[in-house]
Amino acid sequence: MGIVKISDLMHENLRVAGNALSRSINAQAEHWMRVGMLTEMHPELDHREICQLLIRAELGGGLDITVAVTPRPGKPRASSTGKH
């Protein structure tokens, strides 16, 4: 566990979203971080697929970055040229 510094505005955004979705501020922040991390690692997935991946991860014992970067069967990863 550690401390992450965020802006006052982001803290307020987390508070509002967390209240609306019945999550603590920390749980909301962790949710957004998971979704963002998986979106960066799997840009070919849409939000629904990211949510399904999170559910599968939870059923499998939690989200592990080493598993998250492994391509899913039947879903080829886009080739990367290293150019941005």
N, C-alpha and C positions, 0 to 999 in steps of 0.2 A: 504494500500500500504506500502511496505517496501523496504529496500535495501538488495540485496543479493550479496555477494562477490563471484566472480568467477575468475578463472585463465585467464590470458591474452590469452592463447591458446583457451580456450572455448569461450571467447568473439569474437575472430577472426573466430572461427567455426560458431558462431551464425551470425556474419556479413555476411559471405560468403553464408550460407544457406538461410538467410533472403533475401539477394539480389537475389539469384537464384529463390526463391519462392515468390518474391514481398511482403515480410513481413518486418516490422521493426525488429530490434534486439530484442526488448522486446516481440513483437508478436511471433517471432520464439522461444524464450526461453519459453514463456508460452505454446506454442504448444508442444514443447518437454516435458515440465513438465506434461501437461495433458496426453499425450500418455504414458509416463513413469508411472504416477500414476495409470492409468487405466490398464496398463499391469501388474503391481504388484497386483492390486486388482482382476483382472480377467485373470489369467494366461492361462485359457482355450481358450481365444479369440485370433484370429489372427489379423494382422494389419488391414485388411479390416473390420472386425467386430468392432475393436476399432474405426475406422473412422466413421462407421455407428452409433455407440454409441455416438460419439461426435456430429454428425449431429442431432440425436434425442434430445440430451441434449440442443443444441442450439435452436432447434425449441420449446423446452419446457421452454425456458427462461434462459438457461445457465447451466453449469456443477456444480452440487451440490454434495459434497462428500457423503452426506447421501443417495442420490439417487444412486450414483455410486457404493456403496457397496451392494445395494439390488440386489439379483440374478434376472436375467431376466427370464420371463416365458418361459418354454420349453428348457432352457439351464441349466441343473442341475450343481451346483457348485461341484468341486472336494472336497471330504471329506479331512479334514486336521487332521493329527494325532498329530500335534504340534512338529513333529521332522523335523529338517532341515539337 
